[in-house]
Amino acid sequence: MTTATEYKPGFPANVGARLRWSRERVGLTQGQVAKLLGLRRPSVTEMELGGRKMSAEEAVRLSKIYTVSIIWLITGGNEA
C-alpha cells in the first residue's frame, strides 16, 4: 500500500481525480485497467470523470492495482 507520505489526505479532491492520479502514478492506461477489471475502456473513463460509480468489488480491486489505501481512494482520508 502507498504510505501517507506519498500523497496528501484529500488530494486529489474527488474520487474520479484520485482514480486518474493513481492510475497515472503506476503507469497504466485506461485500457489496461479496463482489461484487468474485465470492463470496457469507456467504463474506466466514466469512473474517472464521475459519470459512473464503481462497485465495492471494483474499488477493492482498483486499490490493489494502484497500491493505494481503499479508504484514501474512496474518501481521500487516511486510515485511522
RAFENTA-V52413 format. One record per pair of residues at least 12 apart in sequence whose C-alpha atoms are under 8 Angstrom apart, sorted by the first residue. I is the first residue (numbers start at 0). GAP is how many residues later the second one is. Records with the same first field share a line. If there is no record, write none. Layout:
BEGIN
I = GAP, GAP
END
This chain:
BEGIN
0 = 63, 66, 67, 68
1 = 65, 66, 67
2 = 65
3 = 74
8 = 63, 67, 68, 69
9 = 62, 65, 66, 67
10 = 65
11 = 64
12 = 63
13 = 61, 62
14 = 33, 35, 58, 59, 60, 61
15 = 31, 32, 33, 34
16 = 31, 32
17 = 30, 55, 58
18 = 28, 29, 54
19 = 28
21 = 44, 46
22 = 43
24 = 41
25 = 40
29 = 14, 15
30 = 13
36 = 21, 24
58 = 14, 15
END
